[in-house]
Amino acid sequence: MNGPDRFEAYDGADGDGHEEGDGQQPGRPPRIPTPRASVEDSGLPLPALEESGDAPAPPPVRPVFEHPVLKALLGAWALAACSAEEATAVEEHLGECGACADEARRLREAVGLLQRPDSLDLDPGLCTRVLGACLERRPPRIPVPDWAAAYDAETARLDALLQDFGDAEWHAPVRLRWFRADEATSRRTTVAGVIAHLLSVDGLVAVALGLDDPLGDVTSRRPTPAARTEAYWSASHFPPTRAVRAPWREQSHGIVRTASFTGSGVGGLPVPYGDFELPLRDAMLDRAFECWVHAEDIADAVDYPYDPPSPRHLHRMIDLAARMLPNVLAHRRRNGLAAPAHHRHLVTAGEPGRSLRLEIEGSGGGEWLIPLDSPAAKGSADHEVAHVALDGVEFCRLAAGHVPPQEAAAGQVGDKDAIRDVLFAAASLSRM
């Protein structure tokens, strides 16, 4: 294809190779058309800006809120639930309306009461994590026995709570609560009195380990925890003060240190409680449990939050209570406080017998089969007659005498007499 033909095709010329009306001389190639001229190229005046459609949008008109609307928005504003426009309108209005400003201040204060303030304390688990990391790098030369770890942890937590107490906190009233003969019992004392109580009862463990008795020459014919506490309180010329913290702290450190140096072989050492005795490993768990319970009593008295023990320690405390229940049931039965044993179901020692399944939910939970008719019997799933389910912390508060037995169980199925006997036996574990 030659050049002119190509231009003809492109230019749409007639059959003779000439464009119509282009004034082109014959025999010359047609002129290539130029692009259509733009407005700027044409030399014509530019259109006005307002006619081009590119003018900036006018600023949005802010809504105008009347006084009743702004007053109705005060609650949402106090909760930070307004839109940006509403919040701006309300805040401008508060600078002009004294009545709404007073109402807004009251609402903000009310919202502050509904929100729990953030604690300034360090994370309770921080110390454990730091110590754990340190001990992984360099294990202790003389470790704390596993059965003494709960007592070590709970006394340290209570000591940390007491650290910043002033005179007002040390003399804050505390009511000790427990169950006696199926009746709720209480005794009024102070924060310092509670620490004196722990000092005197922990002395049972201290004496068993060969340490000094905090009661000194004050003796009691029945060295029960209650008798020792009453003797200590009576021997004091003045009510206990913050000065009691130092001997309690020193004694708790001495107990842990002696148990650690003596080794795990002393775990079976008997610790007398007056009416009964516990091996040292269980007595240390018992003291850890009571330390936590009374620390909660103290924290409630000074309006301070206090967390339960770690799940591992809580599980061991629950296990101790579950293991003590058969003996408590037998004791209550001898005193006419529980239904008599089913003689047709009595079995020899070590054989399976009628049982209640105790299911503990949540932190530190598990399941225990409690023999009902004899402490020497063996719990058996095949002889299960009742099933009780409780939260772990709730069960511990039941065992501390802080929860009525009738209100403790979250779920119960089976023999109602057996359930009642076990719940009341758990409450009977409590003492001053």
C-alpha positions as a printed Julia matrix, in Angstrom:
432×3 Matrix{Float64}:
   0.0     0.0     0.0
   1.5     3.39   -1.05
   1.63    6.53    1.0
  -1.22    8.49   -0.56
  -3.57    5.55   -0.32
  -2.75    5.25    3.38
  -3.51    8.89    3.97
  -6.66    8.64    1.95
  -7.86    5.82    4.08
  -6.95    7.64    7.27
  -8.36   10.99    6.12
 -11.54    9.75    4.61
 -10.8    11.37    1.16
 -12.86   10.84   -1.94
 -11.97    8.41   -4.71
  -9.62   10.88   -6.44
  -7.4    11.21   -3.41
  -8.6    14.73   -2.49
 -10.3    15.75    0.71
 -13.55   17.47    0.28
 -13.16   21.25    0.73
  -9.64   21.12    2.16
  -8.19   23.44   -0.58
  -5.39   20.98   -1.2
  -3.74   21.18   -4.65
  -4.0    18.11   -6.87
  -1.04   15.72   -6.79
   0.05   16.66   -3.24
  -0.5    14.38   -0.26
  -3.34   15.4     1.99
  -2.61   17.33    5.19
  -2.76   15.29    8.4
  -5.49   16.8    10.55
  -4.4    18.29   13.87
  -6.08   17.32   17.13
  -9.12   19.18   18.23
  -8.05   22.35   19.97
  -8.55   22.66   23.74
 -10.11   25.69   25.3
  -6.69   27.0    26.3
  -5.34   26.52   22.76
  -8.28   28.28   21.19
  -7.55   31.63   22.77
 -11.12   31.87   24.02
 -11.67   33.29   27.54
 -11.72   30.72   30.35
 -15.09   30.12   31.93
 -15.7    31.64   35.31
 -14.73   29.44   38.31
 -18.24   29.32   39.65
 -19.45   27.99   36.3
 -16.88   25.19   36.06
 -18.32   23.12   38.94
 -14.91   22.94   40.69
 -15.67   25.42   43.47
 -14.93   24.14   47.05
 -17.91   22.88   48.99
 -19.29   25.3    51.52
 -18.5    24.44   55.21
 -21.07   22.14   56.86
 -23.68   23.83   58.92
 -23.37   22.77   62.55
 -26.63   21.57   64.03
 -28.16   23.84   66.62
 -29.24   22.05   69.8
 -31.88   23.58   72.01
 -31.47   23.66   75.79
 -33.81   20.66   76.48
 -31.86   18.52   74.01
 -28.52   19.51   75.52
 -29.81   18.79   79.01
 -30.99   15.34   77.88
 -27.5    14.66   76.46
 -25.73   15.28   79.78
 -25.95   11.62   80.87
 -24.51   10.35   77.59
 -21.81   13.04   77.75
 -20.8    11.97   81.27
 -20.41    8.39   79.99
 -18.42    9.6    76.94
 -21.15    8.16   74.7
 -21.9    11.32   72.64
 -20.86   11.91   69.07
 -18.15   14.54   68.44
 -20.73   17.15   67.4
 -22.92   16.47   70.43
 -19.94   16.56   72.83
 -18.78   19.91   71.39
 -22.27   21.39   71.67
 -22.67   20.15   75.26
 -19.28   21.49   76.37
 -19.97   24.91   74.84
 -23.35   24.94   76.56
 -21.81   24.08   79.95
 -19.79   27.29   79.78
 -23.0    29.28   79.51
 -25.52   27.39   81.67
 -24.7    27.07   85.36
 -27.54   24.64   86.12
 -26.39   22.19   83.44
 -22.77   22.58   84.55
 -23.73   21.54   88.12
 -25.71   18.58   86.81
 -22.82   17.53   84.56
 -20.41   17.62   87.5
 -22.71   15.4    89.6
 -23.1    12.95   86.75
 -19.33   12.75   86.2
 -18.82   12.05   89.92
 -21.47    9.31   89.81
 -19.76    7.71   86.82
 -16.48    7.76   88.74
 -18.11    5.77   91.56
 -19.34    3.15   89.11
 -15.87    2.58   87.68
 -13.42    0.59   89.8
 -10.15    2.56   90.0
  -7.06    0.89   88.63
  -4.85   -0.57   91.34
  -1.45    1.04   91.77
  -0.07   -2.21   93.14
   2.23   -4.39   91.1
   0.86   -7.49   89.43
   0.56  -10.11   92.24
   2.12  -12.7    89.94
   5.14  -10.54   89.13
   7.13  -11.6    92.2
   6.4   -15.28   91.5
   7.48  -14.96   87.87
  10.68  -13.11   88.75
  11.61  -15.59   91.48
  10.75  -18.49   89.2
  13.02  -17.15   86.49
  15.83  -16.65   89.01
  15.45  -20.13   90.47
  15.49  -21.68   87.02
  18.93  -20.18   86.51
  20.19  -20.98   90.0
  18.09  -23.37   92.12
  18.1   -22.7    95.88
  20.8   -24.47   97.83
  18.25  -25.41  100.5
  14.75  -25.48   98.88
  11.5   -25.02  100.78
   9.7   -28.39  101.06
   6.77  -28.71   98.71
   4.33  -29.15  101.62
   5.55  -25.87  103.21
   5.33  -23.77  100.02
   1.67  -22.76  100.56
   2.4   -21.51  104.1
   5.44  -19.62  102.84
   3.39  -17.96  100.08
   0.36  -17.04  102.2
   2.35  -15.56  105.09
   4.36  -13.5   102.58
   1.15  -12.2   100.94
  -0.35  -11.23  104.31
   2.9    -9.57  105.38
   2.86   -7.5   102.18
  -0.74   -6.42  102.96
   0.27   -5.29  106.46
   3.37   -3.42  105.33
   1.81    0.03  104.85
  -0.87   -0.13  107.55
  -1.15    2.88  109.83
  -2.58    2.98  113.34
  -6.14    3.36  112.03
  -5.85    0.14  110.01
  -4.24   -1.84  112.82
  -7.14   -0.96  115.11
  -9.87   -1.5   112.5
 -12.55   -3.88  113.85
 -12.6    -7.44  112.52
 -15.17  -10.12  113.28
 -13.84  -13.7   113.31
 -16.52  -16.17  112.22
 -16.8   -19.93  112.54
 -19.36  -22.72  113.19
 -19.78  -24.48  116.52
 -22.43  -27.15  117.1
 -24.13  -26.19  113.83
 -24.47  -22.59  114.95
 -22.72  -19.6   113.44
 -20.36  -18.07  116.02
 -18.28  -14.9   115.91
 -15.82  -12.95  117.98
 -14.94   -9.28  117.62
 -11.3    -8.2   117.6
  -9.01   -5.89  115.6
  -6.53   -6.34  112.77
  -3.76   -6.53  115.39
  -5.84   -9.07  117.33
  -6.1   -11.29  114.24
  -2.3   -11.28  113.82
  -1.97  -12.15  117.53
  -4.37  -15.06  116.92
  -2.27  -16.31  113.99
   0.91  -15.91  116.05
  -0.45  -17.99  118.94
  -1.88  -20.81  116.77
   1.14  -20.97  114.46
   3.03  -21.53  117.69
   1.71  -25.11  117.67
   3.81  -25.77  114.56
   6.74  -23.78  115.94
   6.84  -25.86  119.12
   6.63  -29.11  117.14
   9.71  -27.98  115.17
  11.6   -27.16  118.38
  11.2   -23.38  118.21
  10.15  -21.11  121.08
   6.51  -20.93  122.07
   5.17  -17.39  121.51
   2.98  -17.82  124.6
   6.1   -18.13  126.77
   5.09  -19.02  130.32
   1.39  -18.68  129.53
   0.2   -22.27  129.47
  -3.16  -23.84  128.89
  -4.48  -27.21  129.98
  -6.05  -27.66  126.55
  -3.72  -26.34  123.86
  -6.49  -25.93  121.3
  -6.2   -23.0   118.89
  -9.04  -21.15  120.66
  -7.56  -21.74  124.11
  -4.13  -20.56  123.03
  -5.6   -17.43  121.47
  -7.64  -16.56  124.55
  -4.58  -17.13  126.75
  -2.45  -14.83  124.59
  -5.09  -12.09  124.52
  -5.66  -12.34  128.3
  -1.94  -12.17  129.08
  -1.54   -8.89  127.17
  -1.67   -5.81  129.39
  -2.96   -3.77  126.45
  -4.83   -4.66  123.26
  -2.47   -5.85  120.52
  -0.97   -3.14  118.34
   1.23   -2.98  115.24
   4.05   -4.32  117.43
   2.62   -7.83  117.03
   3.64   -7.91  113.36
   7.37   -8.32  114.08
   7.12  -11.48  116.25
   4.54  -13.04  113.9
   6.75  -12.32  110.89
   9.86  -13.64  112.63
   8.04  -16.8   113.72
   6.68  -17.52  110.22
  10.16  -17.09  108.74
  11.59  -19.34  111.45
   9.02  -22.07  110.72
   9.77  -22.06  106.97
  13.52  -21.88  107.53
  13.53  -24.73  110.08
  11.32  -26.92  107.9
  13.66  -26.28  104.97
  16.86  -27.07  106.87
  15.34  -30.13  108.54
  14.21  -31.54  105.2
  11.21  -33.45  103.95
  11.73  -36.21  106.51
   9.91  -34.21  109.2
   6.68  -34.05  107.17
   5.14  -36.79  109.3
   6.0   -35.12  112.62
   2.78  -34.92  114.72
   1.43  -31.48  115.61
  -1.16  -31.59  118.46
  -4.25  -29.42  118.15
  -5.73  -30.34  121.53
  -8.63  -32.56  120.44
  -6.71  -34.07  117.52
  -3.36  -33.94  115.8
  -2.11  -33.51  112.25
   1.15  -34.52  110.61
   3.4   -31.52  110.03
   2.82  -31.52  106.25
  -0.95  -31.2   106.83
  -0.55  -28.76  109.72
   1.42  -26.44  107.45
  -1.41  -26.58  104.88
  -3.92  -25.9   107.66
  -1.94  -22.85  108.78
  -1.67  -21.62  105.16
  -5.45  -21.98  104.79
  -6.17  -20.04  108.0
  -3.64  -17.36  107.07
  -5.46  -16.79  103.75
  -8.92  -16.78  105.39
  -7.91  -14.24  108.04
  -6.05  -12.15  105.47
  -9.38  -11.84  103.65
 -11.02  -10.84  106.97
  -8.39   -8.12  107.39
  -8.69   -6.96  103.77
 -12.48   -6.68  104.15
 -12.04   -4.64  107.32
  -9.83   -2.08  105.56
 -11.75   -2.27  102.27
  -8.88   -3.68  100.21
  -9.07   -6.37   97.49
  -7.41   -9.72   98.21
  -7.06  -12.63   95.79
  -7.39  -16.36   96.57
  -4.25  -18.54   96.69
  -2.68  -19.92   93.53
  -4.61  -22.87   92.01
  -1.89  -25.35   93.03
  -1.99  -24.28   96.68
  -5.78  -23.95   96.69
  -6.09  -27.54   95.4
  -3.97  -28.83   98.27
  -6.04  -26.94  100.84
  -9.24  -28.42   99.39
  -7.66  -31.88   99.37
  -6.79  -31.55  103.07
 -10.38  -30.59  103.92
 -11.77  -33.49  101.85
  -9.45  -35.94  103.62
 -10.56  -34.64  107.03
 -14.29  -34.92  106.31
 -14.72  -38.67  107.14
 -13.27  -38.18  110.66
 -15.38  -35.06  111.2
 -18.48  -36.99  110.09
 -17.72  -39.75  112.6
 -17.15  -37.19  115.38
 -20.45  -35.46  114.61
 -22.22  -38.79  114.53
 -20.9   -39.69  117.99
 -22.23  -36.34  119.27
 -25.66  -36.81  117.69
 -25.16  -34.07  115.1
 -25.33  -36.34  112.05
 -27.58  -39.16  110.87
 -26.52  -42.55  112.27
 -24.49  -44.83  110.04
 -26.34  -47.43  107.95
 -25.37  -50.6   109.78
 -26.37  -52.79  106.89
 -23.79  -50.98  104.79
 -20.93  -51.03  107.32
 -17.76  -52.49  105.9
 -14.38  -53.47  107.23
 -11.47  -51.04  107.12
 -10.17  -50.45  103.63
 -13.25  -51.83  101.89
 -15.51  -49.7    99.66
 -18.65  -48.25  101.24
 -21.39  -45.7   100.7
 -19.85  -42.55   99.28
 -20.63  -38.97   98.32
 -18.95  -37.49   95.27
 -17.61  -34.03   96.07
 -16.99  -32.11   92.83
 -15.04  -28.88   93.17
 -15.24  -26.59   90.16
 -13.02  -23.76   89.05
  -9.57  -22.9    90.31
  -7.92  -25.72   92.27
 -10.82  -28.07   91.57
 -11.11  -31.82   91.32
 -13.26  -34.71   92.56
 -13.2   -36.62   95.85
 -15.23  -39.64   96.99
 -16.11  -39.16  100.68
 -16.91  -42.37  102.65
 -20.05  -41.76  104.67
 -20.36  -44.57  107.23
 -16.81  -45.05  108.51
 -13.54  -43.11  108.32
 -11.77  -46.39  107.66
 -13.93  -47.21  104.63
 -12.8   -46.5   101.09
 -14.68  -44.1    98.84
 -16.21  -45.93   95.89
 -17.89  -44.75   92.69
 -19.87  -48.01   92.65
 -21.38  -47.14   96.02
 -22.07  -43.47   95.27
 -25.34  -42.27   96.83
 -25.04  -38.5    96.4
 -23.22  -35.88   94.34
 -22.44  -32.31   95.41
 -20.83  -29.61   93.24
 -19.28  -26.4    94.61
 -16.89  -23.7    93.47
 -13.39  -24.06   94.92
 -13.28  -20.74   96.76
 -16.87  -21.2    97.94
 -16.0   -24.61   99.41
 -13.05  -23.09  101.27
 -15.27  -20.35  102.68
 -17.72  -23.04  103.77
 -14.87  -24.87  105.52
 -13.88  -21.56  107.16
 -17.38  -21.04  108.55
 -18.01  -17.97  106.41
 -20.83  -19.5   104.33
 -23.95  -21.23  105.79
 -24.07  -24.91  104.76
 -27.62  -24.51  103.43
 -26.43  -21.92  100.9
 -23.15  -23.46   99.81
 -23.85  -26.16   97.23
 -24.28  -25.03   93.65
 -25.69  -28.42   92.68
 -26.73  -31.53   94.6
 -28.24  -34.86   93.61
 -28.99  -37.97   95.64
 -29.41  -38.81   99.34
 -30.41  -35.53  101.01
 -29.34  -36.69  104.49
 -25.89  -37.59  103.22
 -25.58  -34.21  101.46
 -26.63  -32.33  104.58
 -24.22  -34.28  106.79
 -21.25  -33.6   104.51
 -22.01  -29.88  104.11
 -22.39  -29.39  107.85
 -19.25  -31.46  108.46
 -17.37  -29.14  106.11
 -18.59  -26.12  108.1
 -17.53  -27.9   111.3
 -13.94  -27.84  110.1
 -13.93  -24.14  111.01
 -12.69  -22.85  114.34
 -11.45  -19.61  115.81
